[in-house]
Amino acid sequence: MIGIVNYGMGNLASVMNAFDYLGIKARIISNPTELKNQDKILLPGVGAFGRAMENLNKTGFSEVIKEQVIEKKKPILGICLGMQLLMESSTEHGLHKGLDIVKGRVLYFGDTIRNLTIPHVGWNEVEFGVNSKLFSEMPSNPTFYFVHSYYCELTYQENIAGITDYGILFHSVLEKEHIFGCQFHPEKSQKNGLSLFRNFNML
């Protein structure tokens, strides 16, 4: 069973619909204690990093997520803002501390790129590593749907599982043992997004 974390900032219905379509057992979790009974964790997210961390801390999800992922080695997939929350910190509207599950930071496109629209919205290719678990049996350089103004900069090369070009080459997918993240929205990415969810469920 996949537990979808409900901390007030995420496309819960769209994600749940995708799992229902695939016949994958999943449930929306609003009580952090119930997360301990799930096999895998999905951390969605739409909105601002600082408010998201405030909600995770206030509800008690932060502590339980770190316990289940770091100590219990439970697989987790962060999507969009959910991937960013796994990082050490974010510069979105000030400096904010993240869950610090993966070493890296979240940066603003506007500090680096010029002559491109921010936020980055629409379909874009992801160049993934040959040994990527999330992209198993997918075609080379699949496209996914992105909506974001900030991106992750991972500290360690071995954690980078996917790269996307939007003015700069940014880290769009992370894989670190049982920890996964994608900057795009699988639930909005049609066939490729469903394949990614299916691969996560098979881990």
Summary of the structure (lengths in Angstrom):
residues: 203
radius of gyration: 15.4
end to end distance: 12.0
largest distance: 47.5
contacts: 711
relative contact order: 0.17
helix: 33%
strand: 31%
